[in-house]
Amino acid sequence: MSRLFSLVYSLAATVLAGSALVAVLVAGWVSAPAIVAALATGAALAAPVAYAVARHLEQQ
């Protein structure tokens, strides 16, 4: 499952971090700490999402 988790995490982290970055930029927060926080939050939220998706795919 670790290979599947890694693959799903790489996709989920990209999507979530990118979405958070777009949200921060649209809100007008263009400072470096806001951008880094958005990217870190997206990467952190991707871990449980990737685990759940990988576990679901493994059970099928």
N, C-alpha and C positions, 0 to 999 in steps of 0.2 A: 504494500500500500504506500510505501514511502515514495516510490517513483511516481505513482499516480498523484499523491499529495503534492509533490514538487511541481508537477506539470500544472495541476489545477491552481496551486498557489501563485505560480508565475502569471497565469492569466487573470486570476481574481485580483491580485495586487496591482497589476497594471490598470485594470478597469476601475477599481475603487480609488486608487491614488489619483488617477487622471480625473475622475469625476469630482473628487474633493478639491483638486487643484482648480478645475474650471469653476466650481462653486465659489471658491475663495477669490478668484480673479474677477468674477462677475459681481461679487459683493463689494469690490473696490479695495480689498485688503491686499495691497501689492508689496507689502514689506517681506523681507526675507524670512523672519520668524513665522509669519502666517503661512507662507508657502511651504516651509519645512514642516510645520505642524500638520498641515493638510496632507502632505505626502506620507508622513510618519503615521498619521491616523489611518489613512487608507491601507498602508502596508500592515498595520496591526490588526485592522478589522478583517483583512483577507485570510488570516490564519484560521479562525474558527469557521469561516465560510468554506475554505478549501477542505478542511477536515470533514465537515458535514457532507459536502459534495462527493469527496473521495470515498467516504464510508458508504454513502448511498449507492455509488457506482459499483463498489466492491460487492455489495449484497445482491446485486442483480445478476 
